[in-house]
Amino acid sequence: MALFAAPDRPDRLRSAIGLRLAAAALATGIGICVHGAAKTAPTGQVVLMRAALSLPWLLAYAALTAPVADWLPRDRAAHLRRGLLGGVVMTLNFYALGQLPVAHAQTLGYLAPVLSVPAAVLLLGERLTRQAVVAVAVGFAGMWAMLYTSVATPGWGWAELSGMIAGITAAAVMALLRVQIRAMTATEPTISIALSFAVITSVMGAGAVLVTGWTPMTAELWAWLGGAGLFGAATHIAATEASARAPVTVLAPFDYTGLIFAVLLDFLLFAHLPGPWGWLGIVLIAVAGLIMVRKPRAEGAFLRLK
């Protein structure tokens, strides 16, 4: 039994796109919750609690969808590498979210889809299409339009600069991580990847707490971190399932839709709307996704660049 059973080939790409869009929306929820928690809790504590509080949700999903044998890693070295890289990405992202507004930190994260396309071509031998190149380029332009609003903001200091450096570094590591996850899905069940990641990052977070310290848990902090754990579990499952169904180069442009979700949540929760450059970025990002949706093709049917 599988909650996200693989569809027939004609619908495989469509379901992968839907899961990637869901993952982008859920990831924005993580960003909102982490940003709220980071106001009072240090980075190490946020990493530990976000990972640990996702475990009950992942175990419940595992119990409903997979036999116990699928919970355990088959290639332990690959899981360890994925977990360690993922822990680095999580720590850097959470630090960036603590120093920057949510939409700004989310923007930096969208360097990863751009970098994941050449990484997938070089490391996995995936085919590169004109459609994917144009979509990623348009999405990349939209990301920089939104980032411009951040850089042009008066009064930024070292905290904001260090947050930007952390976010850019996290995006570079995440590009390599996505390629590895795509390769792992050929032999490793989705739930085993999700569970091993949660366990490894919990251990890394516990180690980070020794350096960054611990803040007493309040009701508000439990709410923020509990939400991050729930959104984190759902995001990981949706993103991994999407990676198992379609090439990284095809899914990358759809990650940009997360910026749209971030803007909407910023408005609903904090009554904040982007300026002209921000709106330009949203339009370009939406166009990037529409370019890929316009003529979806099955895996293996993509045209190589001449």
N, C-alpha and C positions, 0 to 999 in steps of 0.2 A: 504493500500500500504506500502511495506517495502523494502528498498533498499537491506537489508541483510535478506531477508525472510528465515526462517528456512528450510533447505532442507529435503528431505526424509531421513529416518533413515540410509540406507546404505551409504549415502554421508555425514551424519552429522559430523562424526569424521574427515573426510577429509577436510571439510569446516572449522571446528574449528582449525585444524592445519594450514591451509592457513591463517586464520585471525590472529592467534597467531604469525606466521612468519611476517606478515605485521606489526603487532603491534611492534615487536622487531625492525624492520627496522625503523619505524617511531619514536620510542623512541630514537633511536640513533640520529635522526635529532633534537629532543628536546635537547639532551645532547650537541650537537655541538652549537646550538643557545644559550643555557644557558651559556655555557662556554665562548662564545664570549661576551655576555651581562655582565657577572660577572666581566669582566676586568675593567669595569667602574661603574657599578651599584651595590648597596648593595643588600644583599639577600632578604630583605623584599620587595624592589621595584621589583625585578625579579619575586618573587612569585605573587605579586599583578598583574603585567602586563601580565604575562603568563596566569593566570587564567582569567582575564578580557578580554583579546584579543581572548580567545578561545570561548567566549560566542556567538559572531555573527555567527561563523561557526557552532556551535552546534544548534543555533536557526534555521539556514538555513536548516540544516539536519533534524531537527524536523518538520519543515514546509513541507518538501518533503516526509517524511516517516511515520509520526504518527499523530493521532488526538490529539487535544489540551488536552484532558482528560489524555492522556498518558504522558504528560509533567510533571504532578504534582505528588509528592510523595504519595504513599499509606500508607507506614509505615514511618512516619516522624522521629521517634526515630532512626530507622535503617539508614536513610539517614544522620541524624546528626552525628551519630557515624562514618559512613563511611567517611563523609566529614572532620571531625576533624582528624581522623587517616590519611586520605589522605593528609591533609594540613601539618601534621607533617612530613610525608614521603617526600613530595615535598620540604619543607624547608631544611630538612637535606640533601637531594640529591643535591639541588642547592648549598648549602654551600660546599659540597664535590666537585662538579664540579668547583667551584670557586677556590679551593685550589689545585686540582689535574689535571693532564692531562685527557682528555676525556676518553681515553681507560682505564686508571687506575680507574677512578671513576665508569665507567660502569661495570668494573670487580667486584667491591664490591657489586654492585646491584644484581649480579647473585648468591649471597647467598640466595636471596628470593625464587627462585624456589626450592632450596634444602630444606629450612625450611618449605615451603608450603606443601610439600608432607606429612610429619608426622602430620602437623597441620590439613590437610584435612582428614586424616585417623581418628584422635582423635576427631575432632570437627564435622565433617560431616558424619563420618562413611563410607567414600569412600573405595572401595576395592583397595588393594595394590597388584600389580603384580610383578613377578620376572623381567619382561621386564622393568617396570618403575624404580625399584630399581637399576638395572644395568645401565640404561641410565642416571639416576640422578648421580650415583656414578662416571661414566666416565666424565660427564659434570662438576661435582664438581672438579675432578682431573685436568681437563683442565683449570678451573677458577683459581686454585691455581698455576698452571704453569705460567699463565699470571700475576698473582699477585706477584709472585716471582721476576719478572723483575722490579716491582715497589719498593719492599722492598729493593732490592739489589742496588738501585740507590744511589750513593754517594751524600752527601750534603743535605739530607732531614732534615727538622727541625720541629718545633711545628706546623706550618701551614699545612704541609703535614700530620703529625700525627693526628691532629684534623680533617682533612678532611677524613682520613681513619676511625676514630672513628665514625664520622657522617654517613659515607656510610654504615658501618656495622650495626649501630643502625637502619638506614632507612630500610635495608634489613630485619631485624627482625620484624619490625612493618609491613612492606609490606607483609610478609608471612601471618600474621593474617588478613590483609586487603583483600588479595585474597580469603581467605576462606569465609570472610563475603560477598564479592561481589558475589561469587558463590551461597551462600545461598539466597541473595537478588534477584537474577535473576529468582527465582522460582515464585515470586509475583510482582516484580517491572520491568517495561519496561526499556530497555537499555537507552533510551533518558532521562528518569527521573533521573536515576542514574548519568548520565553525567552532566546534567544541575545543579542538586543540588550540585554536587561536585564543579563545576566551581563557583557557587554563594558563597558557604561556604568558599572556599579557597581564593576567592577575598576579603572577609571580613577579613579573617585571615591575608592575605597579607597587607591589609590596616592597621591593628593593628601593624604588624611587622615593617611597615615603620616608625611608631612613635618611634621605638627603633633604627632601623638601619639607618634611614635617607633617603633622596631622592636626586638623581642626575638629573640635567636637561636633558631632553630627546633630543638626537641628531638624525640626520638621520640614522646614523649607529646603534644606540641603538634601534630605532624604527624597523629597519630591523631585528635585532637579536630577539627582543621580539615578533615582529609580526610573525616571523617564528616559534618561540616557541609556540605561541598561536595556530597557524594552525596545527602544528605537534601534539600538545597536544590534540586538539579536535579529530583528526583522530585516534590517538593512543588509546584514551579512548574508543571510539566507537568500534574499532576493538578488543581490549582486552576484553571488556565487552561482546560483541557478542560471542567471542570464549569461554569465561567462561560459557555462557548460554548453550553451545552445547556439552561440554565434561568435564569430571572430571578434577580437578586441578592436580591430580597425573599424568594424561596422558599428559597434556599440558606443565607441568613444564620443561621437557628437551628442548623443542623448544625455550624457552626464551634465552638459551645460544647462539643461532645464532646471537643475537644482538651484541655480541663481534666481530663477523666476519664483520658485517656492520660497527662497530666502527673503526676497523683496516682499512677497505677500505676507509672510509671517511678521516681518519687521513692521509692516503697516498695521496688521491686526493687533499685534501685541504692544508695539511701541509708537504707533501713529507716525511712523517715519516713511517718507517716500523719496525715491532717488531724484537727482537733478536731471538735466537734459542728457548728459553723457551716460547716466545710468539707464535712462529709457532707451537710448540708442543701443546700448549693450544688450538689453532685454530683447529688442527687435532682432538684432543680429543672431543672438543665441537661438531664438525661436526659428529663424530662417534656417539655421544650421540643421536643426532637427527635421524640419520639413523637407529639406533636400534629400535626406536619407529615407524619409517615409514615402516620398513621392513615388518611387519605383522600387519597393522592397524586392530583393532577390534571394533565392535560396543559397545556402552555403555551397561553394564550389562553382557558382555561376558568375562570379565576379570577373570583370575584365582587368587584365594587367595593364599597367601604364606602359605605353610604348617608349 
